[in-house]
């Protein structure tokens, strides 16, 4: 009887401003003036009052219903606000980009203005290690949070006719975990962790949307005749497709630039991939999203549109053609140095488009952006002149090696108002750290699976104190078989474990990276206790693998 005859304000506002003298307690409306509690019955026809009477009062029932609606609406609104407060995540992974191939990491010849700006807006890491020395096992470490001694995929392994050995369904991936917390998930670029339709297909590993190359070998061509959109092939206007591996025709003149035109296509796959990544951002702008962008650039073959090439041709570098005369490598190019630089600048432009759209949509303040690379610069010097570009300077080693140049890669992280702009960190971190770190940053730290190897680096990112990690472990059955462990200033490494002519396959080299970043002085003989300690870690962290055996370790 004390309720207003007409509702002139929203129930939520009315309750908040105490226009009605009522209080809701789990479906019970309590009237302070009458000291009665009102209960809606199951048939919604009557109410029970605390006291000696039972009444049917349409006004009280309407009031109770309004109050219930108000509180439920308020609860839903709070839940929506909590979901909206979770930060968006953009994780960009370059392919074979070396430690010193960005301007922010000392590069002088290749222009990367967007990534250099990103570095001024966030944190740049100087001791970041990819998951492994080549593509698939490195990505597996990121996706599953397990280092190579425990991860399922530990080397590249092709499955004909298209794809790689799949990660099992039982593996929990970062995409599955983020999706369970309300994230829209999309992957755009190169996958390499399970052939189309397999249990390792990205659509079966937590991604709502996938567009790009499923297979690493297919990704060797930037002008293919199709890409994958979820589980369907999407045709590209390249007829015939440009192969990823081919030589000049026998009658072609290698000194004539027109001889190389057969390796130019019309429909550049990275353009298509970038378009789909931008479409995903627009579609998911109103909910938290995880955009995984494993671009194929700058992995060879040297395929790049002419308009991107032109500024580097203007530099008039001494740039001898790559003719593939010995039959080894990817595809010939008349100006390989200019082509490689142009590819990286093209990648930078794509990333700039992503960052510009994030700003345009008003999402920058609540979006974590991560940029890194899956391994170091390729060792194919005739195609990619890593000496000319000083691609990994001052490090030793290249792609395929567990020396620093093969696995120490750039890492830039931006989160405005959370991560200090223009900061630099020497904290030792690896790809396995991203699963626990991202879960920590979104407020879901306790949902990290048991059995992962990564640690959260959230404190480092947020400018708080963090204890140095105890160790970082890597192993790789490829390129002769290798094993490495980092602990503080020390690094122990084994090389050529599987080489038949190696009489000491388990010999350990030791380097003091604080004094010798180029790993030029093996100090194992002078530090036997350190070697013994790191050897124990090597023994403990390796578990045998059916598909990637390292027999002297197994």
Secondary structure as a PSIPRED ss2 file (coil, helix, strand):
# PSIPRED VFORMAT (PSIPRED V4.0)

   1 X C   1.000  0.000  0.000
   2 X C   1.000  0.000  0.000
   3 X C   1.000  0.000  0.000
   4 X C   1.000  0.000  0.000
   5 X C   1.000  0.000  0.000
   6 X C   1.000  0.000  0.000
   7 X C   1.000  0.000  0.000
   8 X C   1.000  0.000  0.000
   9 X C   1.000  0.000  0.000
  10 X C   1.000  0.000  0.000
  11 X H   0.000  1.000  0.000
  12 X H   0.000  1.000  0.000
  13 X H   0.000  1.000  0.000
  14 X H   0.000  1.000  0.000
  15 X H   0.000  1.000  0.000
  16 X H   0.000  1.000  0.000
  17 X C   1.000  0.000  0.000
  18 X C   1.000  0.000  0.000
  19 X C   1.000  0.000  0.000
  20 X C   1.000  0.000  0.000
  21 X C   1.000  0.000  0.000
  22 X E   0.000  0.000  1.000
  23 X E   0.000  0.000  1.000
  24 X E   0.000  0.000  1.000
  25 X E   0.000  0.000  1.000
  26 X C   1.000  0.000  0.000
  27 X C   1.000  0.000  0.000
  28 X E   0.000  0.000  1.000
  29 X E   0.000  0.000  1.000
  30 X E   0.000  0.000  1.000
  31 X E   0.000  0.000  1.000
  32 X C   1.000  0.000  0.000
  33 X C   1.000  0.000  0.000
  34 X C   1.000  0.000  0.000
  35 X C   1.000  0.000  0.000
  36 X E   0.000  0.000  1.000
  37 X E   0.000  0.000  1.000
  38 X E   0.000  0.000  1.000
  39 X E   0.000  0.000  1.000
  40 X E   0.000  0.000  1.000
  41 X C   1.000  0.000  0.000
  42 X C   1.000  0.000  0.000
  43 X C   1.000  0.000  0.000
  44 X C   1.000  0.000  0.000
  45 X C   1.000  0.000  0.000
  46 X C   1.000  0.000  0.000
  47 X E   0.000  0.000  1.000
  48 X E   0.000  0.000  1.000
  49 X E   0.000  0.000  1.000
  50 X C   1.000  0.000  0.000
  51 X C   1.000  0.000  0.000
  52 X C   1.000  0.000  0.000
  53 X C   1.000  0.000  0.000
  54 X E   0.000  0.000  1.000
  55 X E   0.000  0.000  1.000
  56 X C   1.000  0.000  0.000
  57 X C   1.000  0.000  0.000
  58 X H   0.000  1.000  0.000
  59 X H   0.000  1.000  0.000
  60 X H   0.000  1.000  0.000
  61 X H   0.000  1.000  0.000
  62 X H   0.000  1.000  0.000
  63 X H   0.000  1.000  0.000
  64 X H   0.000  1.000  0.000
  65 X H   0.000  1.000  0.000
  66 X H   0.000  1.000  0.000
  67 X H   0.000  1.000  0.000
  68 X H   0.000  1.000  0.000
  69 X H   0.000  1.000  0.000
  70 X H   0.000  1.000  0.000
  71 X H   0.000  1.000  0.000
  72 X H   0.000  1.000  0.000
  73 X H   0.000  1.000  0.000
  74 X H   0.000  1.000  0.000
  75 X H   0.000  1.000  0.000
  76 X H   0.000  1.000  0.000
  77 X H   0.000  1.000  0.000
  78 X H   0.000  1.000  0.000
  79 X H   0.000  1.000  0.000
  80 X H   0.000  1.000  0.000
  81 X H   0.000  1.000  0.000
  82 X H   0.000  1.000  0.000
  83 X H   0.000  1.000  0.000
  84 X H   0.000  1.000  0.000
  85 X H   0.000  1.000  0.000
  86 X C   1.000  0.000  0.000
  87 X C   1.000  0.000  0.000
  88 X E   0.000  0.000  1.000
  89 X E   0.000  0.000  1.000
  90 X E   0.000  0.000  1.000
  91 X E   0.000  0.000  1.000
  92 X E   0.000  0.000  1.000
  93 X E   0.000  0.000  1.000
  94 X E   0.000  0.000  1.000
  95 X C   1.000  0.000  0.000
  96 X C   1.000  0.000  0.000
  97 X C   1.000  0.000  0.000
  98 X C   1.000  0.000  0.000
  99 X C   1.000  0.000  0.000
 100 X C   1.000  0.000  0.000
 101 X C   1.000  0.000  0.000
 102 X C   1.000  0.000  0.000
 103 X H   0.000  1.000  0.000
 104 X H   0.000  1.000  0.000
 105 X H   0.000  1.000  0.000
 106 X C   1.000  0.000  0.000
 107 X C   1.000  0.000  0.000
 108 X C   1.000  0.000  0.000
 109 X C   1.000  0.000  0.000
 110 X C   1.000  0.000  0.000
 111 X C   1.000  0.000  0.000
 112 X C   1.000  0.000  0.000
 113 X H   0.000  1.000  0.000
 114 X H   0.000  1.000  0.000
 115 X H   0.000  1.000  0.000
 116 X H   0.000  1.000  0.000
 117 X H   0.000  1.000  0.000
 118 X H   0.000  1.000  0.000
 119 X H   0.000  1.000  0.000
 120 X H   0.000  1.000  0.000
 121 X H   0.000  1.000  0.000
 122 X C   1.000  0.000  0.000
 123 X E   0.000  0.000  1.000
 124 X E   0.000  0.000  1.000
 125 X E   0.000  0.000  1.000
 126 X C   1.000  0.000  0.000
 127 X C   1.000  0.000  0.000
 128 X E   0.000  0.000  1.000
 129 X E   0.000  0.000  1.000
 130 X C   1.000  0.000  0.000
 131 X C   1.000  0.000  0.000
 132 X C   1.000  0.000  0.000
 133 X C   1.000  0.000  0.000
 134 X C   1.000  0.000  0.000
 135 X H   0.000  1.000  0.000
 136 X H   0.000  1.000  0.000
 137 X H   0.000  1.000  0.000
 138 X H   0.000  1.000  0.000
 139 X H   0.000  1.000  0.000
 140 X H   0.000  1.000  0.000
 141 X H   0.000  1.000  0.000
 142 X H   0.000  1.000  0.000
 143 X H   0.000  1.000  0.000
 144 X H   0.000  1.000  0.000
 145 X C   1.000  0.000  0.000
 146 X C   1.000  0.000  0.000
 147 X C   1.000  0.000  0.000
 148 X C   1.000  0.000  0.000
 149 X C   1.000  0.000  0.000
 150 X C   1.000  0.000  0.000
 151 X C   1.000  0.000  0.000
 152 X C   1.000  0.000  0.000
 153 X C   1.000  0.000  0.000
 154 X C   1.000  0.000  0.000
 155 X C   1.000  0.000  0.000
 156 X C   1.000  0.000  0.000
 157 X C   1.000  0.000  0.000
 158 X E   0.000  0.000  1.000
 159 X C   1.000  0.000  0.000
 160 X C   1.000  0.000  0.000
 161 X C   1.000  0.000  0.000
 162 X C   1.000  0.000  0.000
 163 X C   1.000  0.000  0.000
 164 X E   0.000  0.000  1.000
 165 X C   1.000  0.000  0.000
 166 X C   1.000  0.000  0.000
 167 X C   1.000  0.000  0.000
 168 X C   1.000  0.000  0.000
 169 X C   1.000  0.000  0.000
 170 X C   1.000  0.000  0.000
 171 X C   1.000  0.000  0.000
 172 X C   1.000  0.000  0.000
 173 X C   1.000  0.000  0.000
 174 X H   0.000  1.000  0.000
 175 X H   0.000  1.000  0.000
 176 X H   0.000  1.000  0.000
 177 X H   0.000  1.000  0.000
 178 X H   0.000  1.000  0.000
 179 X H   0.000  1.000  0.000
 180 X H   0.000  1.000  0.000
 181 X C   1.000  0.000  0.000
 182 X C   1.000  0.000  0.000
 183 X C   1.000  0.000  0.000
 184 X E   0.000  0.000  1.000
 185 X E   0.000  0.000  1.000
 186 X E   0.000  0.000  1.000
 187 X E   0.000  0.000  1.000
 188 X E   0.000  0.000  1.000
 189 X E   0.000  0.000  1.000
 190 X E   0.000  0.000  1.000
 191 X C   1.000  0.000  0.000
 192 X C   1.000  0.000  0.000
 193 X C   1.000  0.000  0.000
 194 X C   1.000  0.000  0.000
 195 X C   1.000  0.000  0.000
 196 X C   1.000  0.000  0.000
 197 X C   1.000  0.000  0.000
 198 X C   1.000  0.000  0.000
 199 X C   1.000  0.000  0.000
 200 X C   1.000  0.000  0.000
 201 X C   1.000  0.000  0.000
 202 X H   0.000  1.000  0.000
 203 X H   0.000  1.000  0.000
 204 X H   0.000  1.000  0.000
 205 X C   1.000  0.000  0.000
 206 X C   1.000  0.000  0.000
 207 X C   1.000  0.000  0.000
 208 X C   1.000  0.000  0.000
 209 X E   0.000  0.000  1.000
 210 X E   0.000  0.000  1.000
 211 X E   0.000  0.000  1.000
 212 X E   0.000  0.000  1.000
 213 X E   0.000  0.000  1.000
 214 X C   1.000  0.000  0.000
 215 X C   1.000  0.000  0.000
 216 X C   1.000  0.000  0.000
 217 X C   1.000  0.000  0.000
 218 X H   0.000  1.000  0.000
 219 X H   0.000  1.000  0.000
 220 X H   0.000  1.000  0.000
 221 X C   1.000  0.000  0.000
 222 X C   1.000  0.000  0.000
 223 X C   1.000  0.000  0.000
 224 X C   1.000  0.000  0.000
 225 X C   1.000  0.000  0.000
 226 X E   0.000  0.000  1.000
 227 X E   0.000  0.000  1.000
 228 X E   0.000  0.000  1.000
 229 X E   0.000  0.000  1.000
 230 X C   1.000  0.000  0.000
 231 X C   1.000  0.000  0.000
 232 X E   0.000  0.000  1.000
 233 X E   0.000  0.000  1.000
 234 X E   0.000  0.000  1.000
 235 X E   0.000  0.000  1.000
 236 X C   1.000  0.000  0.000
 237 X C   1.000  0.000  0.000
 238 X C   1.000  0.000  0.000
 239 X C   1.000  0.000  0.000
 240 X C   1.000  0.000  0.000
 241 X C   1.000  0.000  0.000
 242 X C   1.000  0.000  0.000
 243 X C   1.000  0.000  0.000
 244 X C   1.000  0.000  0.000
 245 X C   1.000  0.000  0.000
 246 X C   1.000  0.000  0.000
 247 X C   1.000  0.000  0.000
 248 X C   1.000  0.000  0.000
 249 X C   1.000  0.000  0.000
 250 X C   1.000  0.000  0.000
 251 X C   1.000  0.000  0.000
 252 X C   1.000  0.000  0.000
 253 X C   1.000  0.000  0.000
 254 X C   1.000  0.000  0.000
 255 X C   1.000  0.000  0.000
 256 X C   1.000  0.000  0.000
 257 X H   0.000  1.000  0.000
 258 X H   0.000  1.000  0.000
 259 X H   0.000  1.000  0.000
 260 X H   0.000  1.000  0.000
 261 X H   0.000  1.000  0.000
 262 X H   0.000  1.000  0.000
 263 X H   0.000  1.000  0.000
 264 X C   1.000  0.000  0.000
 265 X C   1.000  0.000  0.000
 266 X C   1.000  0.000  0.000
 267 X C   1.000  0.000  0.000
 268 X C   1.000  0.000  0.000
 269 X H   0.000  1.000  0.000
 270 X H   0.000  1.000  0.000
 271 X H   0.000  1.000  0.000
 272 X H   0.000  1.000  0.000
 273 X H   0.000  1.000  0.000
 274 X H   0.000  1.000  0.000
 275 X H   0.000  1.000  0.000
 276 X H   0.000  1.000  0.000
 277 X H   0.000  1.000  0.000
 278 X H   0.000  1.000  0.000
 279 X H   0.000  1.000  0.000
 280 X H   0.000  1.000  0.000
 281 X H   0.000  1.000  0.000
 282 X H   0.000  1.000  0.000
 283 X H   0.000  1.000  0.000
 284 X C   1.000  0.000  0.000
 285 X C   1.000  0.000  0.000
 286 X C   1.000  0.000  0.000
 287 X C   1.000  0.000  0.000
 288 X C   1.000  0.000  0.000
 289 X E   0.000  0.000  1.000
 290 X E   0.000  0.000  1.000
 291 X E   0.000  0.000  1.000
 292 X E   0.000  0.000  1.000
 293 X E   0.000  0.000  1.000
 294 X C   1.000  0.000  0.000
 295 X C   1.000  0.000  0.000
 296 X C   1.000  0.000  0.000
 297 X C   1.000  0.000  0.000
 298 X C   1.000  0.000  0.000
 299 X C   1.000  0.000  0.000
 300 X C   1.000  0.000  0.000
 301 X C   1.000  0.000  0.000
 302 X C   1.000  0.000  0.000
 303 X C   1.000  0.000  0.000
 304 X C   1.000  0.000  0.000
 305 X C   1.000  0.000  0.000
 306 X H   0.000  1.000  0.000
 307 X H   0.000  1.000  0.000
 308 X H   0.000  1.000  0.000
 309 X H   0.000  1.000  0.000
 310 X H   0.000  1.000  0.000
 311 X H   0.000  1.000  0.000
 312 X H   0.000  1.000  0.000
 313 X H   0.000  1.000  0.000
 314 X C   1.000  0.000  0.000
 315 X C   1.000  0.000  0.000
 316 X C   1.000  0.000  0.000
 317 X C   1.000  0.000  0.000
 318 X C   1.000  0.000  0.000
 319 X C   1.000  0.000  0.000
 320 X C   1.000  0.000  0.000
 321 X C   1.000  0.000  0.000
 322 X E   0.000  0.000  1.000
 323 X C   1.000  0.000  0.000
 324 X C   1.000  0.000  0.000
 325 X C   1.000  0.000  0.000
 326 X C   1.000  0.000  0.000
 327 X C   1.000  0.000  0.000
 328 X C   1.000  0.000  0.000
 329 X C   1.000  0.000  0.000
 330 X C   1.000  0.000  0.000
 331 X C   1.000  0.000  0.000
 332 X C   1.000  0.000  0.000
 333 X E   0.000  0.000  1.000
 334 X C   1.000  0.000  0.000
 335 X C   1.000  0.000  0.000
 336 X H   0.000  1.000  0.000
 337 X H   0.000  1.000  0.000
 338 X H   0.000  1.000  0.000
 339 X H   0.000  1.000  0.000
 340 X H   0.000  1.000  0.000
 341 X H   0.000  1.000  0.000
 342 X H   0.000  1.000  0.000
 343 X H   0.000  1.000  0.000
 344 X H   0.000  1.000  0.000
 345 X H   0.000  1.000  0.000
 346 X H   0.000  1.000  0.000
 347 X H   0.000  1.000  0.000
 348 X H   0.000  1.000  0.000
 349 X H   0.000  1.000  0.000
 350 X H   0.000  1.000  0.000
 351 X H   0.000  1.000  0.000
 352 X H   0.000  1.000  0.000
 353 X H   0.000  1.000  0.000
 354 X H   0.000  1.000  0.000
 355 X H   0.000  1.000  0.000
 356 X H   0.000  1.000  0.000
 357 X H   0.000  1.000  0.000
 358 X H   0.000  1.000  0.000
 359 X H   0.000  1.000  0.000
 360 X H   0.000  1.000  0.000
 361 X C   1.000  0.000  0.000
 362 X C   1.000  0.000  0.000
 363 X C   1.000  0.000  0.000
 364 X H   0.000  1.000  0.000
 365 X H   0.000  1.000  0.000
 366 X H   0.000  1.000  0.000
 367 X E   0.000  0.000  1.000
 368 X E   0.000  0.000  1.000
 369 X E   0.000  0.000  1.000
 370 X E   0.000  0.000  1.000
 371 X E   0.000  0.000  1.000
 372 X E   0.000  0.000  1.000
 373 X E   0.000  0.000  1.000
 374 X C   1.000  0.000  0.000
 375 X C   1.000  0.000  0.000
 376 X C   1.000  0.000  0.000
 377 X C   1.000  0.000  0.000
 378 X C   1.000  0.000  0.000
 379 X C   1.000  0.000  0.000
 380 X C   1.000  0.000  0.000
 381 X C   1.000  0.000  0.000
 382 X C   1.000  0.000  0.000
 383 X C   1.000  0.000  0.000
 384 X C   1.000  0.000  0.000
 385 X C   1.000  0.000  0.000
 386 X H   0.000  1.000  0.000
 387 X H   0.000  1.000  0.000
 388 X H   0.000  1.000  0.000
 389 X H   0.000  1.000  0.000
 390 X C   1.000  0.000  0.000
 391 X C   1.000  0.000  0.000
 392 X C   1.000  0.000  0.000
 393 X C   1.000  0.000  0.000
 394 X C   1.000  0.000  0.000
 395 X C   1.000  0.000  0.000
 396 X C   1.000  0.000  0.000
 397 X C   1.000  0.000  0.000
 398 X C   1.000  0.000  0.000
 399 X C   1.000  0.000  0.000
 400 X C   1.000  0.000  0.000
 401 X C   1.000  0.000  0.000
 402 X C   1.000  0.000  0.000
 403 X C   1.000  0.000  0.000
 404 X H   0.000  1.000  0.000
 405 X H   0.000  1.000  0.000
 406 X H   0.000  1.000  0.000
 407 X H   0.000  1.000  0.000
 408 X E   0.000  0.000  1.000
 409 X C   1.000  0.000  0.000
 410 X C   1.000  0.000  0.000
 411 X E   0.000  0.000  1.000
 412 X E   0.000  0.000  1.000
 413 X E   0.000  0.000  1.000
 414 X E   0.000  0.000  1.000
 415 X C   1.000  0.000  0.000
 416 X C   1.000  0.000  0.000
 417 X C   1.000  0.000  0.000
 418 X C   1.000  0.000  0.000
 419 X C   1.000  0.000  0.000
 420 X C   1.000  0.000  0.000
 421 X C   1.000  0.000  0.000
 422 X C   1.000  0.000  0.000
 423 X E   0.000  0.000  1.000
 424 X E   0.000  0.000  1.000
 425 X E   0.000  0.000  1.000
 426 X C   1.000  0.000  0.000
 427 X C   1.000  0.000  0.000
 428 X C   1.000  0.000  0.000
 429 X E   0.000  0.000  1.000
 430 X E   0.000  0.000  1.000
 431 X C   1.000  0.000  0.000
 432 X C   1.000  0.000  0.000
 433 X H   0.000  1.000  0.000
 434 X H   0.000  1.000  0.000
 435 X H   0.000  1.000  0.000
 436 X H   0.000  1.000  0.000
 437 X H   0.000  1.000  0.000
 438 X H   0.000  1.000  0.000
 439 X H   0.000  1.000  0.000
 440 X H   0.000  1.000  0.000
 441 X H   0.000  1.000  0.000
 442 X C   1.000  0.000  0.000
 443 X C   1.000  0.000  0.000
 444 X C   1.000  0.000  0.000
 445 X H   0.000  1.000  0.000
 446 X H   0.000  1.000  0.000
 447 X H   0.000  1.000  0.000
 448 X C   1.000  0.000  0.000
 449 X C   1.000  0.000  0.000
 450 X C   1.000  0.000  0.000
 451 X C   1.000  0.000  0.000
 452 X C   1.000  0.000  0.000
 453 X C   1.000  0.000  0.000
 454 X C   1.000  0.000  0.000
 455 X C   1.000  0.000  0.000
 456 X C   1.000  0.000  0.000
 457 X C   1.000  0.000  0.000
 458 X H   0.000  1.000  0.000
 459 X H   0.000  1.000  0.000
 460 X H   0.000  1.000  0.000
 461 X H   0.000  1.000  0.000
 462 X C   1.000  0.000  0.000
 463 X C   1.000  0.000  0.000
 464 X C   1.000  0.000  0.000
 465 X C   1.000  0.000  0.000
 466 X C   1.000  0.000  0.000
 467 X C   1.000  0.000  0.000
 468 X C   1.000  0.000  0.000
 469 X C   1.000  0.000  0.000
 470 X C   1.000  0.000  0.000
 471 X C   1.000  0.000  0.000
 472 X E   0.000  0.000  1.000
 473 X E   0.000  0.000  1.000
 474 X E   0.000  0.000  1.000
 475 X E   0.000  0.000  1.000
 476 X E   0.000  0.000  1.000
 477 X C   1.000  0.000  0.000
 478 X C   1.000  0.000  0.000
 479 X C   1.000  0.000  0.000
 480 X C   1.000  0.000  0.000
 481 X C   1.000  0.000  0.000
 482 X E   0.000  0.000  1.000
 483 X E   0.000  0.000  1.000
 484 X E   0.000  0.000  1.000
 485 X E   0.000  0.000  1.000
 486 X E   0.000  0.000  1.000
 487 X E   0.000  0.000  1.000
 488 X C   1.000  0.000  0.000
 489 X C   1.000  0.000  0.000
 490 X E   0.000  0.000  1.000
 491 X E   0.000  0.000  1.000
 492 X E   0.000  0.000  1.000
 493 X E   0.000  0.000  1.000
 494 X E   0.000  0.000  1.000
 495 X C   1.000  0.000  0.000
 496 X C   1.000  0.000  0.000
 497 X C   1.000  0.000  0.000
 498 X C   1.000  0.000  0.000
 499 X C   1.000  0.000  0.000
 500 X C   1.000  0.000  0.000
 501 X C   1.000  0.000  0.000
 502 X C   1.000  0.000  0.000
 503 X C   1.000  0.000  0.000
 504 X C   1.000  0.000  0.000
 505 X C   1.000  0.000  0.000
 506 X C   1.000  0.000  0.000
 507 X C   1.000  0.000  0.000
 508 X C   1.000  0.000  0.000
 509 X E   0.000  0.000  1.000
 510 X E   0.000  0.000  1.000
 511 X E   0.000  0.000  1.000
 512 X E   0.000  0.000  1.000
 513 X C   1.000  0.000  0.000
 514 X C   1.000  0.000  0.000
 515 X C   1.000  0.000  0.000
 516 X C   1.000  0.000  0.000
 517 X C   1.000  0.000  0.000
 518 X C   1.000  0.000  0.000
 519 X C   1.000  0.000  0.000
 520 X C   1.000  0.000  0.000
 521 X C   1.000  0.000  0.000
 522 X C   1.000  0.000  0.000
 523 X C   1.000  0.000  0.000
 524 X H   0.000  1.000  0.000
 525 X H   0.000  1.000  0.000
 526 X H   0.000  1.000  0.000
 527 X C   1.000  0.000  0.000
 528 X H   0.000  1.000  0.000
 529 X H   0.000  1.000  0.000
 530 X H   0.000  1.000  0.000
 531 X H   0.000  1.000  0.000
 532 X H   0.000  1.000  0.000
 533 X H   0.000  1.000  0.000
 534 X H   0.000  1.000  0.000
 535 X H   0.000  1.000  0.000
 536 X H   0.000  1.000  0.000
 537 X H   0.000  1.000  0.000
 538 X H   0.000  1.000  0.000
 539 X H   0.000  1.000  0.000
 540 X H   0.000  1.000  0.000
 541 X H   0.000  1.000  0.000
 542 X C   1.000  0.000  0.000
 543 X C   1.000  0.000  0.000
 544 X C   1.000  0.000  0.000
 545 X C   1.000  0.000  0.000
 546 X C   1.000  0.000  0.000
 547 X C   1.000  0.000  0.000
 548 X C   1.000  0.000  0.000
 549 X C   1.000  0.000  0.000
 550 X C   1.000  0.000  0.000
 551 X C   1.000  0.000  0.000
 552 X C   1.000  0.000  0.000
 553 X C   1.000  0.000  0.000
 554 X C   1.000  0.000  0.000
